[in-house]
Amino acid sequence: MKYRKSALLLRWIALLFAILLAVLRVAVLKTAFDENGLLPIGSKVLPLTVLACAVCFGILWFLSSRLNGFPGRENFFSVQGVWLPMKLLSAGLLLAGSVLALRELKEFAFNGDTVIPCAGILSALLLGWTSLRERRGRAFFWVRLIPLLFTGAALVLRFRAWSHDPLVIHIVPALLAWTCCMMEMMLLTGFSLNVGHRRSGILFGLGAGMYACMTVPDYFLTERMALSDLLALLGVALWCVIAALELMRERTQSN
């Protein structure tokens, strides 16, 4: 009961921020650029967008800091109830995005463009498998390590491509989303060793979902985001959000 109101408030605030940032992104994409697809000289769109993202994340940090801060364990995560289909959905989205990314390749070569989707397929299968496992132990650290390596490599590969974009405003939502996903996957490995950080796990899990929602308009309103990228990001972000929601359960917070 001690943390129940704080957890409930945090859920609704995170949902509200996800909607507001998505609306902000739509407004930016529709009104901020000139006929050449560039920002007008002196435009404040980029700093205002970064400020909005930072303020939302800062408020989530403040609210999550009021929750249980004791180390977390692997058995905090359940395979029962609504969590199972949601986890399978997240694994399915990642699998679909990774398979689609492979199909989009012009040639199959041993490079990042090929290895990352293959790692995504393996990660999706492992996530699906872990969602069905009731018994868990320290060995799960190695199972959780693969999705962590995938998200880290995916972020590096995408950043390499983003570095050629002259407008930073184009990459802000996806960069923040993938960074939060990588941080959340890293934090989840700690739960397998019974040293999980509950508050940080909640913060970055909700952050991943919040910023992932902000990237959705990019696919529908621009040509800069491929469907494979969107599906993969949504799959990983959904997994992170589910982990955060599980850590906010009353049973989890009271232990």
Backbone bond lengths (Angstrom), bond angles and torsions (degrees), N, CA, C in turn:
res aa  C-N    CA-C-N  psi(-1)  N-CA   C-N-CA  omega(-1)  CA-C   N-CA-C  phi
1 M - - - 1.463 - - 1.532 111.93 -
2 K 1.323 116.10 -28.41 1.454 120.74 -175.04 1.519 112.20 -60.04
3 Y 1.331 116.39 -38.00 1.465 120.45 -175.12 1.532 112.43 -105.62
4 R 1.319 117.32 2.10 1.461 120.29 -171.42 1.524 112.64 -62.85
5 K 1.339 117.45 -47.85 1.464 120.92 -178.05 1.525 111.25 -65.32
6 S 1.327 116.30 -39.50 1.473 119.48 179.64 1.517 110.98 -64.89
7 A 1.344 117.15 -40.83 1.462 121.02 179.64 1.521 110.82 -66.76
8 L 1.336 116.90 -41.46 1.468 120.49 179.62 1.526 110.66 -64.22
9 L 1.321 116.82 -43.95 1.463 120.48 178.37 1.518 110.92 -62.60
10 L 1.313 117.32 -40.82 1.458 121.64 -179.02 1.522 111.10 -63.38
11 R 1.320 117.49 -39.67 1.475 120.63 178.20 1.522 110.98 -59.49
12 W 1.329 116.58 -49.02 1.463 120.28 -176.69 1.520 111.96 -70.02
13 I 1.311 117.45 -37.49 1.461 120.63 177.83 1.525 110.64 -64.06
14 A 1.342 116.81 -42.76 1.465 120.60 179.59 1.525 110.37 -63.23
15 L 1.332 117.48 -41.35 1.472 120.86 177.86 1.524 110.39 -63.66
16 L 1.331 117.06 -43.63 1.469 120.80 179.08 1.523 111.14 -61.79
17 F 1.336 117.37 -43.64 1.458 120.74 179.64 1.530 111.20 -64.21
18 A 1.334 117.07 -39.00 1.466 120.32 179.00 1.523 110.58 -60.64
19 I 1.327 116.32 -42.41 1.468 120.60 179.30 1.522 110.65 -67.45
20 L 1.337 116.85 -45.23 1.461 120.54 -177.97 1.529 111.81 -63.53
21 L 1.343 116.87 -41.35 1.458 119.26 -179.98 1.528 111.32 -68.66
22 A 1.331 117.06 -34.48 1.466 120.16 176.36 1.526 110.25 -65.81
23 V 1.331 116.98 -42.13 1.468 121.22 177.32 1.528 110.24 -63.99
24 L 1.322 116.38 -42.10 1.468 120.46 177.18 1.520 110.89 -59.65
25 R 1.316 116.68 -41.90 1.460 120.37 -179.95 1.530 111.49 -64.57
26 V 1.312 116.60 -40.30 1.468 120.29 176.83 1.525 110.30 -61.23
27 A 1.333 116.20 -44.75 1.469 120.40 179.79 1.523 111.27 -62.12
28 V 1.331 116.51 -40.79 1.469 120.35 179.70 1.523 110.34 -64.67
29 L 1.314 117.26 -47.68 1.461 120.94 -176.80 1.527 112.32 -65.63
30 K 1.329 117.05 -29.73 1.465 120.69 -176.58 1.525 113.95 -90.04
31 T 1.331 117.39 -24.97 1.472 118.28 -171.39 1.526 115.11 -125.11
32 A 1.332 118.45 -17.88 1.468 118.94 -169.32 1.524 113.93 -84.78
33 F 1.331 119.11 -20.64 1.456 121.39 -173.41 1.521 111.39 -99.87
34 D 1.352 114.78 149.88 1.461 119.26 177.69 1.511 110.50 -85.33
35 E 1.329 116.62 -171.75 1.467 121.06 -176.28 1.523 112.88 -66.70
36 N 1.324 117.74 -17.30 1.465 121.61 177.59 1.520 113.09 -94.33
37 G 1.325 116.41 3.82 1.451 120.56 -179.71 1.515 113.77 78.36
38 L 1.343 117.27 19.74 1.470 122.17 -178.90 1.524 110.04 -115.42
39 L 1.326 115.70 159.59 1.451 120.26 174.91 1.519 109.46 -79.86
40 P 1.316 118.23 138.20 1.470 120.26 176.99 1.532 110.69 -60.86
41 I 1.328 116.20 151.64 1.463 121.06 179.06 1.527 109.87 -60.76
42 G 1.327 115.40 130.75 1.457 120.00 -179.10 1.511 114.65 85.17
43 S 1.320 117.40 5.99 1.467 120.66 -179.38 1.528 110.58 -63.70
44 K 1.325 115.43 138.88 1.466 121.79 179.31 1.529 112.12 -99.90
45 V 1.323 116.83 12.68 1.462 120.53 -174.90 1.523 111.93 -61.89
46 L 1.331 117.51 -46.24 1.460 120.47 -177.64 1.529 112.28 -62.88
47 P 1.357 119.51 -53.80 1.466 118.09 179.82 1.527 113.06 -61.79
48 L 1.344 117.51 -35.24 1.456 119.66 179.10 1.528 111.32 -68.37
49 T 1.338 116.52 -37.62 1.467 120.17 177.64 1.519 110.98 -65.64
50 V 1.326 116.04 -45.72 1.470 120.36 178.45 1.521 110.32 -62.82
51 L 1.327 116.72 -40.71 1.464 120.50 179.16 1.526 110.90 -63.24
52 A 1.336 117.08 -43.11 1.467 120.45 179.36 1.527 110.57 -62.56
53 C 1.329 116.61 -43.11 1.469 120.65 178.54 1.525 111.07 -63.05
54 A 1.332 115.93 -41.76 1.465 120.56 -178.86 1.519 111.43 -67.76
55 V 1.328 117.53 -41.20 1.465 121.09 -179.97 1.522 110.48 -64.08
56 C 1.316 116.82 -44.79 1.471 120.86 178.86 1.530 110.79 -60.86
57 F 1.320 115.95 -44.95 1.464 119.56 179.67 1.526 110.52 -66.20
58 G 1.321 116.93 -38.56 1.458 120.66 179.18 1.522 112.39 -62.92
59 I 1.328 116.72 -40.21 1.468 120.16 178.14 1.526 110.48 -67.41
60 L 1.332 117.09 -39.61 1.464 120.06 175.79 1.524 110.62 -62.17
61 W 1.321 116.49 -39.36 1.464 120.09 177.93 1.528 111.09 -62.53
62 F 1.327 116.25 -43.76 1.459 119.63 -179.91 1.526 111.24 -62.48
63 L 1.328 116.76 -45.20 1.463 120.39 -178.66 1.525 111.71 -68.60
64 S 1.322 117.10 -39.27 1.465 119.42 179.76 1.525 111.71 -69.72
65 S 1.331 117.26 -25.90 1.463 120.24 179.42 1.522 112.04 -69.79
66 R 1.326 117.01 -11.02 1.464 121.29 179.52 1.531 111.77 -90.97
67 L 1.336 116.61 -1.36 1.460 120.46 -178.81 1.528 110.48 -93.55
68 N 1.323 115.52 178.24 1.466 122.38 -177.11 1.526 110.50 -60.00
69 G 1.325 115.81 126.24 1.459 119.89 -177.08 1.511 114.45 -106.44
70 F 1.334 118.22 6.43 1.457 120.12 179.16 1.528 110.55 -71.75
71 P 1.351 118.02 154.39 1.477 120.92 -179.29 1.523 112.47 -56.06
72 G 1.330 115.87 143.78 1.464 121.70 -178.78 1.508 112.34 -102.68
73 R 1.347 115.18 162.58 1.462 121.91 -177.26 1.519 110.63 -123.00
74 E 1.312 115.90 163.77 1.462 121.91 -178.39 1.523 111.83 -63.26
75 N 1.338 117.77 -33.00 1.457 119.15 -177.40 1.531 113.02 -74.80
76 F 1.325 117.98 4.12 1.453 120.48 172.64 1.538 110.92 -69.51
77 F 1.325 116.61 -22.14 1.458 121.11 -175.68 1.522 109.42 -96.12
78 S 1.322 116.11 130.82 1.458 122.17 -170.78 1.528 111.33 -107.13
79 V 1.331 115.76 158.66 1.470 121.59 173.83 1.524 109.72 -114.23
80 Q 1.320 117.23 16.09 1.449 121.60 -174.98 1.520 111.54 -108.86
81 G 1.326 114.95 165.46 1.452 121.29 174.47 1.516 113.62 64.88
82 V 1.332 115.35 -144.19 1.458 121.86 -175.37 1.517 112.20 -73.26
83 W 1.332 117.43 -16.60 1.456 119.93 -175.49 1.523 112.28 -65.04
84 L 1.336 117.45 -38.05 1.465 120.07 -176.01 1.524 112.69 -61.49
85 P 1.350 120.23 -54.57 1.470 118.36 179.25 1.520 113.51 -61.22
86 M 1.336 117.12 -32.94 1.464 119.51 178.43 1.521 110.86 -67.10
87 K 1.334 116.76 -39.87 1.458 120.23 178.53 1.527 111.05 -67.47
88 L 1.319 116.21 -40.69 1.466 119.37 177.83 1.523 110.95 -65.18
89 L 1.330 116.37 -35.40 1.467 120.15 176.24 1.512 110.83 -63.60
90 S 1.327 117.29 -43.63 1.462 120.12 -179.62 1.526 110.88 -63.79
91 A 1.338 116.49 -41.67 1.465 119.79 177.01 1.526 110.61 -64.29
92 G 1.339 116.54 -38.19 1.462 120.24 178.98 1.514 112.61 -65.74
93 L 1.335 117.26 -38.71 1.470 120.33 178.02 1.523 110.81 -64.85
94 L 1.335 116.18 -42.92 1.465 119.44 178.36 1.522 110.73 -64.71
95 L 1.317 116.44 -40.89 1.466 120.07 179.01 1.530 110.82 -63.51
96 A 1.334 116.68 -45.19 1.466 120.50 179.87 1.522 111.23 -62.36
97 G 1.339 116.51 -43.54 1.458 119.63 179.61 1.510 112.46 -64.51
98 S 1.326 117.60 -38.82 1.471 121.35 -178.63 1.525 111.05 -70.34
99 V 1.338 116.42 -42.31 1.471 120.23 178.10 1.525 110.16 -63.93
100 L 1.330 116.37 -42.47 1.463 120.38 178.90 1.525 111.25 -63.78
101 A 1.335 116.82 -36.74 1.465 120.28 177.91 1.523 111.00 -63.51
102 L 1.327 116.76 -38.18 1.469 119.89 177.01 1.522 111.12 -66.53
103 R 1.309 116.60 -38.27 1.471 120.03 -179.58 1.525 111.70 -69.51
104 E 1.337 116.73 -24.39 1.465 120.34 -179.49 1.519 112.61 -79.46
105 L 1.342 117.52 -12.34 1.461 120.44 -178.14 1.523 110.59 -69.44
106 K 1.319 115.26 138.99 1.456 120.09 177.71 1.521 111.21 -77.29
107 E 1.325 116.71 -31.77 1.453 121.41 176.63 1.522 109.77 -146.10
108 F 1.314 116.57 149.27 1.461 122.44 -178.04 1.519 108.01 -94.89
109 A 1.329 116.53 105.53 1.459 122.03 -179.39 1.529 108.89 -131.51
110 F 1.328 115.64 159.76 1.460 120.14 -178.76 1.522 108.86 -83.02
111 N 1.319 115.63 84.51 1.460 121.62 177.10 1.525 108.48 -147.75
112 G 1.339 115.73 -177.50 1.452 119.67 -176.26 1.512 113.66 -60.62
113 D 1.344 116.22 -35.49 1.459 119.93 -178.91 1.520 112.09 -63.22
114 T 1.317 116.83 -24.77 1.463 121.16 179.29 1.527 111.97 -98.20
115 V 1.324 116.35 -42.09 1.464 120.57 -175.68 1.528 111.51 -65.89
116 I 1.330 117.78 -40.89 1.462 120.37 -176.62 1.529 111.65 -63.11
117 P 1.339 120.40 -47.83 1.474 118.51 176.12 1.527 112.95 -61.48
118 C 1.335 117.22 -36.42 1.470 119.48 176.86 1.528 110.83 -63.95
119 A 1.339 115.87 -40.52 1.459 120.02 176.15 1.524 110.81 -65.81
120 G 1.324 116.38 -33.24 1.455 120.53 176.81 1.513 111.83 -65.79
121 I 1.325 116.73 -39.99 1.474 120.78 177.29 1.521 110.22 -63.21
122 L 1.337 116.22 -46.45 1.460 120.03 178.60 1.528 110.60 -62.07
123 S 1.319 117.75 -42.28 1.462 121.10 179.18 1.517 111.34 -63.21
124 A 1.332 116.55 -41.41 1.466 120.16 178.91 1.520 111.30 -61.96
125 L 1.329 116.77 -42.26 1.460 120.39 178.73 1.527 111.05 -64.86
126 L 1.327 116.58 -39.74 1.462 119.96 178.86 1.526 111.52 -67.98
127 L 1.323 116.79 -39.18 1.458 119.96 178.05 1.524 110.57 -64.26
128 G 1.326 115.87 -42.14 1.453 119.47 177.15 1.516 111.94 -63.11
129 W 1.328 116.10 -39.16 1.470 120.45 179.82 1.527 111.11 -67.97
130 T 1.336 116.99 -43.11 1.460 119.45 -179.47 1.526 111.69 -65.47
131 S 1.321 116.95 -31.39 1.460 119.30 -179.76 1.520 112.34 -67.88
132 L 1.328 117.23 -17.43 1.466 121.62 -179.79 1.514 112.75 -99.17
133 R 1.312 117.43 -5.44 1.464 121.20 -175.95 1.523 110.43 -91.85
134 E 1.317 116.21 122.20 1.460 121.15 177.31 1.520 110.93 -84.49
135 R 1.329 116.02 -43.93 1.465 120.05 179.50 1.524 109.94 -86.04
136 R 1.321 114.83 129.58 1.459 119.68 -178.41 1.521 109.31 -138.43
137 G 1.319 115.52 156.99 1.454 120.51 179.94 1.511 110.59 -155.10
138 R 1.322 115.92 -162.96 1.468 120.87 -178.69 1.523 112.20 -64.31
139 A 1.339 116.80 -24.42 1.466 119.56 179.46 1.524 111.47 -63.24
140 F 1.324 117.27 -20.22 1.465 120.38 179.62 1.523 111.77 -66.75
141 F 1.322 116.96 -16.86 1.469 119.62 175.98 1.520 110.31 -56.03
142 W 1.331 117.29 -43.64 1.464 121.34 -177.67 1.518 111.12 -71.22
143 V 1.327 116.93 -31.40 1.462 120.33 177.37 1.525 109.90 -69.81
144 R 1.328 116.63 -40.80 1.460 120.35 179.03 1.527 112.33 -73.78
145 L 1.321 117.13 -18.51 1.460 120.56 -177.72 1.531 111.68 -68.09
146 I 1.327 117.55 -35.19 1.468 120.76 -178.08 1.530 111.64 -62.68
147 P 1.345 120.52 -50.75 1.469 119.36 175.95 1.524 113.23 -60.05
148 L 1.337 116.77 -32.56 1.464 119.55 176.71 1.525 110.35 -63.44
149 L 1.322 116.99 -47.98 1.463 120.53 179.09 1.528 111.05 -62.20
150 F 1.327 115.85 -37.23 1.467 119.53 178.68 1.522 111.49 -63.32
151 T 1.335 117.25 -48.82 1.465 119.42 -178.66 1.522 111.59 -64.11
152 G 1.336 116.69 -38.12 1.461 119.47 177.45 1.519 111.74 -64.02
153 A 1.343 116.69 -46.14 1.463 120.37 179.57 1.521 111.14 -67.04
154 A 1.340 117.04 -37.75 1.466 120.22 178.56 1.522 110.63 -63.52
155 L 1.323 117.16 -39.66 1.463 120.70 178.07 1.522 110.96 -64.06
156 V 1.329 116.98 -44.57 1.465 120.98 -179.87 1.529 110.65 -63.08
157 L 1.325 116.66 -45.33 1.466 120.65 -178.93 1.521 111.32 -63.01
158 R 1.319 116.39 -43.65 1.460 119.78 -179.72 1.527 111.18 -68.31
159 F 1.330 116.53 -37.96 1.461 119.19 179.18 1.525 110.87 -64.05
160 R 1.311 116.41 -33.26 1.463 119.67 176.99 1.520 110.48 -61.81
161 A 1.330 116.16 -40.11 1.465 119.96 177.99 1.528 111.04 -73.97
162 W 1.342 116.60 -38.57 1.456 119.97 -179.89 1.521 112.33 -64.89
163 S 1.328 117.50 -28.01 1.462 120.56 -176.55 1.518 112.40 -63.03
164 H 1.335 117.62 -16.58 1.469 121.19 178.80 1.526 111.92 -88.18
165 D 1.342 116.68 -5.56 1.467 120.30 -179.29 1.525 108.82 -85.58
166 P 1.336 118.03 122.70 1.473 120.09 -177.55 1.525 113.67 -70.75
167 L 1.348 118.19 -16.51 1.453 121.65 -177.69 1.525 110.08 -109.23
168 V 1.321 115.70 112.07 1.469 120.84 -179.23 1.520 111.14 -64.18
169 I 1.333 117.01 -29.07 1.463 120.96 -178.39 1.532 111.31 -58.43
170 H 1.333 116.61 -26.01 1.454 120.28 -179.86 1.527 112.51 -66.46
171 I 1.321 116.94 -31.75 1.463 119.93 -169.25 1.534 113.80 -106.02
172 V 1.321 117.96 -6.29 1.465 120.30 -173.25 1.532 113.20 -55.91
173 P 1.347 119.91 -53.40 1.475 118.88 -176.89 1.525 113.43 -61.97
174 A 1.338 117.10 -46.19 1.464 120.10 -177.88 1.520 111.11 -66.31
175 L 1.336 117.32 -38.61 1.463 120.84 178.26 1.529 110.99 -61.80
176 L 1.325 116.78 -45.97 1.457 120.74 179.50 1.531 111.40 -65.84
177 A 1.332 115.98 -40.25 1.469 120.02 -178.70 1.524 111.33 -64.20
178 W 1.332 117.25 -49.32 1.463 120.60 -179.35 1.529 111.30 -66.45
179 T 1.328 117.61 -34.57 1.464 120.05 177.92 1.527 110.81 -64.77
180 C 1.337 116.83 -44.65 1.468 120.22 177.76 1.529 110.82 -64.70
181 C 1.335 117.35 -38.10 1.468 120.19 177.80 1.525 110.78 -61.94
182 M 1.319 115.99 -44.32 1.464 119.56 179.75 1.533 110.73 -63.52
183 M 1.327 116.90 -43.63 1.457 120.39 179.14 1.527 111.11 -62.94
184 E 1.330 116.62 -41.94 1.466 119.60 179.84 1.521 111.40 -64.95
185 M 1.330 117.59 -43.01 1.463 120.64 178.23 1.523 110.93 -62.65
186 M 1.312 116.71 -36.12 1.461 119.91 177.07 1.526 110.49 -66.54
187 L 1.322 117.12 -43.58 1.456 121.16 -179.76 1.527 111.98 -65.04
188 L 1.328 117.04 -34.57 1.466 120.15 -178.54 1.524 112.00 -66.02
189 T 1.326 117.75 -27.16 1.463 118.99 177.64 1.528 111.11 -64.06
190 G 1.324 116.66 -29.03 1.458 120.10 -179.58 1.519 113.08 -67.23
191 F 1.327 117.53 -29.12 1.460 120.45 -179.78 1.528 110.98 -66.51
192 S 1.320 117.07 -30.36 1.466 120.14 177.61 1.516 111.51 -67.13
193 L 1.332 116.89 -23.03 1.469 122.05 178.87 1.521 111.44 -101.68
194 N 1.346 116.06 10.93 1.469 122.76 179.46 1.526 113.22 62.76
195 V 1.320 116.33 28.46 1.466 121.38 176.72 1.531 110.06 -130.17
196 G 1.330 116.08 32.88 1.453 119.95 -177.48 1.519 113.27 -69.61
197 H 1.318 116.54 143.02 1.469 122.36 178.32 1.533 108.35 -92.85
198 R 1.313 116.47 104.06 1.468 119.89 -175.35 1.532 112.28 -64.22
199 R 1.319 116.48 -51.01 1.459 119.25 -175.49 1.524 112.14 -62.91
200 S 1.322 116.91 -44.72 1.469 120.21 178.43 1.523 110.52 -66.56
201 G 1.333 116.98 -36.81 1.462 120.26 177.67 1.515 111.72 -62.27
202 I 1.328 116.13 -38.41 1.467 120.11 176.96 1.520 110.65 -69.78
203 L 1.323 116.76 -44.90 1.465 121.92 -176.88 1.525 111.82 -60.53
204 F 1.328 117.14 -53.57 1.468 119.42 -175.60 1.527 111.77 -75.02
205 G 1.329 117.42 -27.74 1.461 119.27 175.18 1.514 111.54 -64.94
206 L 1.324 116.55 -47.39 1.463 120.32 177.49 1.529 111.06 -67.88
207 G 1.333 116.61 -36.36 1.458 119.88 177.44 1.518 112.23 -62.14
208 A 1.330 116.17 -39.66 1.469 120.24 178.43 1.518 110.56 -61.08
209 G 1.329 116.74 -44.78 1.460 119.65 178.79 1.509 112.81 -66.82
210 M 1.324 116.57 -40.16 1.463 121.37 -179.27 1.522 111.83 -62.14
211 Y 1.329 116.37 -47.65 1.464 119.50 -178.84 1.527 112.01 -75.23
212 A 1.341 117.60 -28.67 1.470 119.85 176.41 1.525 110.38 -64.52
213 C 1.342 116.81 -39.11 1.466 119.90 175.88 1.527 110.93 -61.38
214 M 1.299 116.11 -33.13 1.461 121.07 -179.35 1.525 111.83 -69.25
215 T 1.336 117.78 -23.33 1.468 120.67 -179.39 1.522 112.89 -84.08
216 V 1.335 118.01 -18.58 1.466 120.86 -175.03 1.527 112.55 -56.56
217 P 1.350 120.08 -44.20 1.468 119.09 178.40 1.522 113.86 -58.70
218 D 1.318 118.35 -26.71 1.469 120.36 -179.85 1.517 111.38 -60.24
219 Y 1.333 116.90 -37.77 1.466 119.75 -179.36 1.530 111.28 -70.32
220 F 1.321 116.70 -40.20 1.460 120.36 -174.83 1.527 113.31 -83.75
221 L 1.331 117.43 -25.46 1.467 119.83 -174.56 1.519 113.81 -109.47
222 T 1.325 118.33 -10.79 1.460 120.90 179.27 1.524 109.15 -134.71
223 E 1.330 115.46 176.01 1.465 121.15 177.16 1.521 111.06 -109.78
224 R 1.326 116.93 14.04 1.463 120.16 -175.50 1.525 113.02 -86.11
225 M 1.324 117.79 -15.92 1.465 120.70 -177.33 1.520 109.82 -117.96
226 A 1.328 115.61 123.67 1.459 120.80 179.32 1.520 110.25 -81.08
227 L 1.323 115.61 155.96 1.462 120.40 178.67 1.523 111.11 -61.40
228 S 1.325 116.80 -36.36 1.464 120.05 179.50 1.527 111.09 -62.46
229 D 1.331 117.08 -40.97 1.467 121.09 178.26 1.531 110.96 -65.05
230 L 1.333 116.01 -42.02 1.455 119.99 -179.03 1.526 111.15 -64.05
231 L 1.325 116.94 -45.93 1.467 120.45 -178.58 1.525 111.38 -64.03
232 A 1.336 116.15 -43.15 1.465 119.83 179.86 1.522 110.76 -62.94
233 L 1.322 116.61 -44.58 1.463 120.30 -179.64 1.521 111.17 -64.70
234 L 1.325 116.86 -44.47 1.458 120.21 -179.92 1.531 110.96 -63.69
235 G 1.335 116.50 -37.03 1.460 119.73 178.73 1.518 112.15 -63.65
236 V 1.336 116.18 -48.27 1.464 120.27 -179.79 1.528 110.35 -67.43
237 A 1.332 117.17 -42.76 1.464 120.58 -178.96 1.524 110.99 -64.05
238 L 1.321 117.60 -39.77 1.463 120.12 178.50 1.521 110.90 -62.66
239 W 1.326 116.85 -40.40 1.467 120.38 176.91 1.534 110.23 -60.39
240 C 1.323 116.83 -41.54 1.462 121.45 -179.73 1.527 110.90 -66.78
241 V 1.324 117.05 -40.94 1.463 120.72 178.69 1.520 110.66 -63.83
242 I 1.332 116.97 -42.86 1.465 120.63 179.25 1.522 110.43 -60.20
243 A 1.335 116.32 -43.11 1.467 120.03 178.17 1.525 110.72 -59.91
244 A 1.340 116.54 -42.54 1.468 120.10 179.13 1.519 111.29 -64.31
245 L 1.324 117.09 -42.10 1.467 120.66 179.49 1.523 111.28 -64.70
246 E 1.320 116.78 -38.66 1.465 119.50 177.42 1.521 111.31 -64.73
247 L 1.315 116.31 -36.19 1.465 119.90 179.39 1.527 112.13 -72.07
248 M 1.333 116.74 -16.68 1.461 120.51 178.59 1.526 112.91 -94.49
249 R 1.329 117.89 -2.19 1.457 119.99 178.34 1.525 110.96 -61.07
250 E 1.320 116.11 149.99 1.465 120.14 -178.63 1.518 111.62 -60.70
251 R 1.339 116.91 -39.22 1.456 120.01 179.55 1.525 111.10 -64.12
252 T 1.325 116.43 -38.04 1.453 120.47 -179.94 1.523 111.97 -71.99
253 Q 1.323 115.91 -41.41 1.467 120.53 -177.75 1.534 112.41 -69.92
254 S 1.315 117.08 -25.49 1.455 120.25 -176.65 1.521 113.28 -85.46
255 N 1.352 117.43 -8.38 1.475 121.01 -179.64 1.523 111.36 -96.58
